[in-house]
Amino acid sequence: MHSSASVGNRLRRWLTDFGKYSLFGLLTGVVGGISGVLLLWSIEGITHLRQAQPWTLWLLPVNGLIIALLYRLAKLPFGNGTHRTVLAARGETELPLRTAVVVFFATILSHFGGSTGREGAALEMGGSAVGWLAKCFRANEADRRRLIVGGMASAVSGGLGTPLTAALLATEMTAHIRSVWTVWTCLVSSFVGYGIRLLSGAPLEAALPADRPPVDWQTLFTVIGVAAATALIGLLFRSAMRLTGKAVKRVSPFLRTVGAGVAVVLLTLLVGNGDYNGSGMDILHRTVATGEVVWYACLIKILFTVLTLQGGYRGGEVVPSLCIGATAGCAAANLLGLSPAVGTMVGATMVFGGMTGCPLAAIAVGWELFGGRMGWTLLPTALLVIGFTVLLKKIFHKKTD
């Protein structure tokens, strides 16, 4: 009798927790998903405007001044917002609701030519909005952290369209990957956010190659070669972000944004096109479709992205890291005789993992963006990206950017 009662109590407790955290996932999915989709459509609109009206690129330095002023008026720190969101999810700080508003407008202004993504902004918006709701509902500390992580996941899912990647990214970044109910909350939240994206009519980001890679030893060794080459590019990108961030830390936010904005404008004129402005997803799709890329494209994208993000503009480095990895992987694949589509997938996965420090999310993004057509090559890539991220954590003393 005692044993049966104990089992019954555990079952009731499990069912209660399951219902509770499923509801958490649903609520955070709606809030974060709407935030992510709103950000996505706003960025799409600004991108189309910039491409149709190239003169708007000259607004970037002015927009930088506005961004710095927004943060000054809102009394928000001008540093790494994603890091503050991670700290909030760990219970080490709080994110005021005004963070979501300021980050939204700062990201929109940054996309007038800056080389930046949207996932970092989505993390901040989802985390701060859901954190405010948790405070309104007087959630306890443990549940507040779960709600914030769920909001982060759903916002990224709504903005990027990769629900599994979003759930794993949020839980790995915040060190909640071993918490079963937090992972469950994030999975529910991510797929709800993804559903909201589908309902909004936003296009999917998947870049499906035409051919499957052959199964042979030559392909395996060339995959390893491409992974090693793109790992070096990922190390270069992360090091450049870190060193530049330290160098400009004491520079006035107003001077940083204007200087970086002017530099991006001049570099765009020097390059002669706007390929390296924006997130770079168009370059990734073009690389998969054609298999053609100049060998130095990844280096130019790194320069544009470091100037933009360490200059104080907002958005995120994750989507640009996919572009950097894709172009580097395609160039290496062409050199080593590997399918350019496979090289693109390997490179994007490796650099994504190196920048985020989240190997499971990197594996997921390789599968969600490139589909099952990458076949068996995703397995060695998964093993390599895990080793690469562990190595980078040791190099950077287990500190995240």
C-alpha positions as CSV (number, residue, x, y, z in Angstrom):
1,M,0.0,0.0,0.0
2,H,2.8,2.4,0.9
3,S,4.6,1.6,-2.3
4,S,1.5,2.1,-4.4
5,A,0.7,5.4,-2.6
6,S,4.3,6.6,-3.3
7,V,4.1,5.8,-7.0
8,G,0.7,7.5,-7.2
9,N,2.1,10.6,-5.5
10,R,5.1,10.7,-7.9
11,L,2.8,10.3,-10.9
12,R,0.5,13.1,-9.7
13,R,3.5,15.4,-9.1
14,W,4.9,14.5,-12.6
15,L,1.6,15.2,-14.2
16,T,1.2,18.5,-12.3
17,D,4.7,19.6,-13.4
18,F,4.1,18.5,-17.0
19,G,0.9,20.6,-17.2
20,K,2.6,23.5,-15.5
21,Y,5.6,23.7,-17.7
22,S,3.7,23.0,-20.8
23,L,1.6,26.0,-19.9
24,F,4.8,28.0,-19.3
25,G,5.9,26.9,-22.8
26,L,2.7,28.0,-24.4
27,L,2.6,31.4,-22.7
28,T,6.3,32.2,-23.4
29,G,5.9,30.8,-26.9
30,V,3.2,33.3,-27.7
31,V,4.9,36.3,-26.2
32,G,8.4,35.5,-27.5
33,G,7.1,34.3,-30.9
34,I,5.2,37.5,-31.5
35,S,8.3,39.5,-30.5
36,G,10.5,37.4,-32.9
37,V,8.2,37.7,-35.8
38,L,7.6,41.4,-35.3
39,L,11.4,41.9,-35.3
40,L,11.8,39.7,-38.4
41,W,9.2,41.6,-40.5
42,S,10.6,44.9,-39.4
43,I,14.1,44.0,-40.4
44,E,12.8,42.6,-43.7
45,G,11.1,45.9,-44.4
46,I,14.2,47.9,-43.6
47,T,16.4,45.6,-45.7
48,H,14.1,46.0,-48.7
49,L,14.1,49.8,-48.2
50,R,17.9,49.9,-48.1
51,Q,18.3,47.8,-51.2
52,A,15.7,49.9,-53.1
53,Q,17.2,53.1,-51.8
54,P,21.0,52.7,-51.5
55,W,21.4,56.3,-50.2
56,T,19.9,55.2,-46.9
57,L,23.2,53.5,-46.1
58,W,24.5,57.1,-45.3
59,L,22.0,57.1,-42.4
60,L,24.0,54.5,-40.5
61,P,26.3,56.9,-38.6
62,V,23.3,59.0,-37.6
63,N,21.4,55.9,-36.5
64,G,24.4,55.1,-34.4
65,L,24.0,58.4,-32.5
66,I,20.3,57.7,-32.0
67,I,21.1,54.2,-30.6
68,A,23.6,55.6,-28.1
69,L,21.1,58.2,-27.1
70,L,18.3,55.6,-26.7
71,Y,20.5,53.7,-24.3
72,R,21.5,56.8,-22.4
73,L,17.8,58.0,-22.0
74,A,16.6,54.5,-21.0
75,K,19.5,54.2,-18.5
76,L,20.6,50.9,-19.9
77,P,24.2,49.6,-20.0
78,F,25.7,49.9,-23.5
79,G,27.6,46.6,-23.4
80,N,26.8,43.1,-24.4
81,G,23.0,42.8,-24.1
82,T,23.0,39.0,-24.8
83,H,25.3,38.4,-21.8
84,R,22.9,40.4,-19.5
85,T,20.0,38.3,-20.8
86,V,21.9,35.1,-19.9
87,L,22.7,36.4,-16.5
88,A,19.0,37.2,-16.0
89,A,18.1,33.6,-17.0
90,R,20.5,32.4,-14.3
91,G,18.9,34.7,-11.7
92,E,22.0,37.0,-11.4
93,T,20.3,40.2,-12.6
94,E,17.0,41.6,-13.9
95,L,16.0,42.9,-17.3
96,P,13.6,45.8,-17.3
97,L,10.8,45.7,-19.8
98,R,12.1,48.8,-21.5
99,T,15.0,46.6,-22.7
100,A,12.8,45.0,-25.3
101,V,11.6,48.4,-26.6
102,V,15.1,49.9,-26.8
103,V,16.7,46.7,-28.4
104,F,13.9,46.5,-31.0
105,F,14.4,50.1,-32.3
106,A,18.2,49.8,-32.0
107,T,18.2,46.7,-34.1
108,I,16.0,48.2,-36.7
109,L,18.3,51.3,-36.9
110,S,21.4,49.0,-37.1
111,H,20.0,47.2,-40.2
112,F,20.3,50.3,-42.3
113,G,23.6,48.8,-43.5
114,G,25.2,47.2,-40.5
115,S,26.4,43.6,-40.7
116,T,24.3,42.1,-38.0
117,G,21.7,39.4,-37.4
118,R,18.6,39.3,-35.3
119,E,18.9,36.4,-32.8
120,G,20.7,38.4,-30.2
121,A,18.0,41.1,-30.2
122,A,15.4,38.3,-30.2
123,L,17.0,36.8,-27.1
124,E,16.9,40.1,-25.3
125,M,13.4,41.0,-26.3
126,G,11.9,37.6,-25.5
127,G,13.8,37.4,-22.2
128,S,12.9,40.9,-21.0
129,A,9.2,40.7,-22.0
130,V,8.7,37.3,-20.4
131,G,10.7,38.3,-17.3
132,W,8.4,41.2,-16.8
133,L,5.4,38.9,-17.1
134,A,6.9,36.5,-14.6
135,K,7.3,39.5,-12.2
136,C,3.6,40.4,-12.7
137,F,2.5,36.8,-11.9
138,R,4.9,36.8,-8.9
139,A,6.6,33.6,-10.1
140,N,9.2,32.1,-7.8
141,E,12.8,32.4,-8.7
142,A,13.2,29.0,-10.3
143,D,10.1,29.4,-12.4
144,R,11.1,33.0,-13.3
145,R,14.4,31.6,-14.8
146,R,12.5,28.9,-16.7
147,L,10.1,31.5,-18.1
148,I,12.9,33.8,-19.2
149,V,14.8,30.9,-21.0
150,G,11.5,29.9,-22.7
151,G,11.0,33.5,-23.8
152,M,14.5,33.6,-25.3
153,A,13.9,30.3,-27.2
154,S,10.6,31.3,-28.7
155,A,11.8,34.7,-29.8
156,V,14.8,33.1,-31.6
157,S,12.5,30.4,-33.1
158,G,10.0,33.0,-34.3
159,G,12.8,35.2,-35.8
160,L,15.1,32.5,-37.3
161,G,12.6,29.7,-38.0
162,T,14.7,26.9,-36.4
163,P,12.7,25.6,-33.3
164,L,15.1,22.9,-32.2
165,T,18.1,25.1,-32.6
166,A,16.4,27.9,-30.6
167,A,15.5,25.6,-27.7
168,L,19.0,24.1,-27.5
169,L,20.7,27.5,-27.9
170,A,18.7,29.1,-25.1
171,T,19.3,26.1,-22.7
172,E,23.0,25.7,-23.5
173,M,23.7,29.4,-23.3
174,T,22.1,29.7,-19.9
175,A,23.5,26.4,-18.5
176,H,20.0,24.9,-18.1
177,I,20.6,22.0,-20.5
178,R,20.5,19.5,-17.6
179,S,17.2,20.7,-16.3
180,V,14.5,18.5,-17.8
181,W,11.6,20.8,-17.2
182,T,13.5,23.9,-18.5
183,V,14.4,22.0,-21.7
184,W,10.7,20.9,-22.0
185,T,9.5,24.5,-21.5
186,C,11.9,25.7,-24.2
187,L,10.9,23.0,-26.6
188,V,7.2,23.8,-26.3
189,S,7.9,27.5,-26.4
190,S,10.1,27.2,-29.5
191,F,7.6,25.2,-31.5
192,V,4.8,27.6,-30.5
193,G,7.0,30.5,-31.7
194,Y,7.7,28.6,-34.9
195,G,4.0,28.1,-35.4
196,I,3.4,31.8,-35.0
197,R,6.1,32.4,-37.6
198,L,4.3,30.1,-40.0
199,L,1.0,31.8,-39.4
200,S,2.6,35.1,-40.1
201,G,3.6,33.9,-43.6
202,A,7.3,34.5,-43.1
203,P,9.5,32.4,-45.5
204,L,11.6,29.6,-44.1
205,E,15.4,29.9,-43.9
206,A,16.2,26.4,-45.0
207,A,18.8,26.1,-47.7
208,L,18.4,22.7,-49.2
209,P,21.1,21.4,-51.6
210,A,20.3,19.6,-54.8
211,D,22.5,16.5,-54.3
212,R,23.3,14.1,-51.5
213,P,27.0,13.6,-50.7
214,P,28.6,10.2,-51.7
215,V,29.5,7.7,-49.0
216,D,33.3,7.1,-49.3
217,W,36.6,7.7,-47.5
218,Q,37.6,10.6,-49.7
219,T,34.5,12.5,-48.8
220,L,35.1,11.8,-45.1
221,F,38.7,13.1,-45.2
222,T,37.8,16.2,-47.1
223,V,34.9,16.9,-44.7
224,I,37.5,16.8,-41.9
225,G,39.8,19.1,-43.9
226,V,37.0,21.6,-44.5
227,A,36.0,21.5,-40.8
228,A,39.6,22.2,-39.7
229,A,39.9,25.2,-42.1
230,T,36.6,26.7,-41.1
231,A,37.4,26.1,-37.4
232,L,40.4,28.5,-37.9
233,I,38.0,31.0,-39.4
234,G,35.7,30.6,-36.4
235,L,38.7,31.1,-34.1
236,L,39.7,34.3,-36.0
237,F,36.1,35.7,-35.8
238,R,35.7,35.0,-32.1
239,S,39.2,36.4,-31.3
240,A,38.5,39.5,-33.4
241,M,35.2,40.1,-31.6
242,R,36.8,39.7,-28.2
243,L,39.9,41.8,-28.8
244,T,38.0,44.6,-30.5
245,G,35.5,44.6,-27.7
246,K,38.3,45.1,-25.1
247,A,39.9,47.8,-27.2
248,V,36.8,50.0,-27.5
249,K,35.4,49.3,-24.1
250,R,36.4,52.7,-22.7
251,V,35.4,54.7,-25.8
252,S,32.3,56.9,-25.6
253,P,29.2,55.1,-27.0
254,F,28.5,58.1,-29.3
255,L,32.0,58.1,-30.7
256,R,32.0,54.3,-31.1
257,T,28.7,54.2,-33.1
258,V,29.6,57.1,-35.4
259,G,33.1,55.9,-36.1
260,A,31.9,52.4,-36.8
261,G,29.1,53.6,-38.9
262,V,31.4,55.7,-41.1
263,A,33.8,52.8,-41.4
264,V,31.0,50.5,-42.6
265,V,29.8,53.1,-45.1
266,L,33.3,53.6,-46.5
267,L,34.0,49.9,-46.7
268,T,30.7,49.3,-48.6
269,L,31.7,51.9,-51.1
270,L,35.1,50.3,-51.4
271,V,33.7,46.8,-52.0
272,G,31.2,48.3,-54.5
273,N,28.1,46.4,-53.4
274,G,25.9,45.7,-50.4
275,D,26.5,42.0,-50.2
276,Y,28.2,42.3,-46.8
277,N,25.6,44.5,-45.2
278,G,22.8,42.9,-43.3
279,S,22.7,39.4,-41.8
280,G,24.2,37.5,-44.8
281,M,21.5,34.9,-45.2
282,D,21.2,35.8,-48.9
283,I,24.9,35.0,-49.3
284,L,24.4,31.7,-47.6
285,H,21.5,30.7,-49.9
286,R,23.4,31.9,-53.0
287,T,26.4,29.9,-52.0
288,V,24.3,26.7,-51.6
289,A,22.6,27.3,-54.9
290,T,25.6,28.1,-57.0
291,G,28.7,26.8,-55.1
292,E,30.5,29.9,-56.1
293,V,32.2,32.3,-53.7
294,V,35.4,34.4,-53.6
295,W,37.9,33.0,-51.2
296,Y,38.1,36.2,-49.1
297,A,34.3,36.7,-48.7
298,C,34.4,35.3,-45.1
299,L,37.2,37.7,-44.1
300,I,35.3,40.7,-45.5
301,K,32.1,39.6,-43.6
302,I,34.2,39.3,-40.4
303,L,35.5,42.8,-40.8
304,F,32.0,44.2,-41.4
305,T,30.5,42.3,-38.5
306,V,33.2,43.2,-36.0
307,L,32.9,46.9,-36.9
308,T,29.1,46.8,-36.6
309,L,28.7,44.9,-33.4
310,Q,31.7,46.2,-31.4
311,G,30.8,49.6,-32.7
312,G,27.7,49.5,-30.6
313,Y,25.0,48.5,-33.2
314,R,22.6,45.8,-32.3
315,G,21.2,42.5,-33.7
316,G,23.6,39.6,-33.1
317,E,26.5,37.7,-34.4
318,V,24.9,34.2,-34.8
319,V,23.4,34.7,-38.3
320,P,26.5,36.5,-39.6
321,S,28.5,33.5,-38.3
322,L,26.4,31.2,-40.5
323,C,27.3,33.4,-43.5
324,I,31.0,33.5,-42.5
325,G,31.1,29.7,-42.0
326,A,29.2,29.1,-45.2
327,T,31.5,31.2,-47.4
328,A,34.6,29.8,-45.8
329,G,33.3,26.2,-46.1
330,C,32.4,26.7,-49.7
331,A,35.8,28.1,-50.6
332,A,37.6,25.3,-48.8
333,A,35.4,22.7,-50.4
334,N,36.2,24.1,-53.9
335,L,39.9,23.9,-53.1
336,L,39.8,20.4,-51.7
337,G,37.4,18.9,-54.3
338,L,34.4,18.5,-51.9
339,S,30.8,19.3,-52.9
340,P,30.4,23.1,-52.3
341,A,27.0,22.4,-50.7
342,V,28.5,20.0,-48.2
343,G,31.4,22.4,-47.5
344,T,28.8,25.2,-46.9
345,M,27.0,23.1,-44.3
346,V,30.2,22.0,-42.5
347,G,31.5,25.6,-42.4
348,A,28.3,27.1,-41.2
349,T,27.9,24.5,-38.5
350,M,31.5,24.8,-37.3
351,V,31.6,28.6,-37.1
352,F,28.1,28.7,-35.5
353,G,29.3,26.3,-32.8
354,G,32.5,28.3,-32.3
355,M,30.8,31.6,-31.8
356,T,28.0,30.4,-29.5
357,G,29.8,27.7,-27.6
358,C,26.7,25.6,-28.0
359,P,27.6,22.4,-29.8
360,L,24.1,20.8,-29.6
361,A,22.5,23.9,-31.1
362,A,25.2,23.9,-33.8
363,I,24.4,20.3,-34.8
364,A,20.7,21.2,-34.8
365,V,21.2,24.2,-37.0
366,G,23.1,22.1,-39.5
367,W,20.1,19.7,-39.7
368,E,17.4,22.3,-39.7
369,L,18.9,24.7,-42.2
370,F,20.3,22.2,-44.6
371,G,17.9,19.3,-44.1
372,G,18.5,15.6,-44.2
373,R,20.1,15.9,-47.6
374,M,23.4,16.4,-45.9
375,G,23.1,12.7,-44.9
376,W,25.9,11.0,-43.1
377,T,28.3,14.0,-43.3
378,L,26.4,15.6,-40.4
379,L,27.7,12.9,-38.1
380,P,31.5,13.6,-38.4
381,T,30.6,17.3,-38.5
382,A,28.8,16.9,-35.2
383,L,31.7,15.2,-33.5
384,L,34.1,17.8,-34.8
385,V,32.0,20.8,-33.7
386,I,31.7,19.3,-30.2
387,G,35.5,19.0,-30.0
388,F,36.0,22.5,-31.4
389,T,33.6,24.2,-28.9
390,V,35.3,22.4,-26.0
391,L,38.7,23.6,-27.3
392,L,37.5,27.2,-27.6
393,K,36.1,27.1,-24.1
394,K,39.5,26.1,-22.8
395,I,41.2,28.8,-24.9
396,F,38.8,31.5,-23.7
397,H,38.8,30.3,-20.1
398,K,35.2,29.1,-20.3
399,K,33.9,32.7,-20.8
400,T,31.2,33.4,-23.3
401,D,31.0,36.4,-25.5
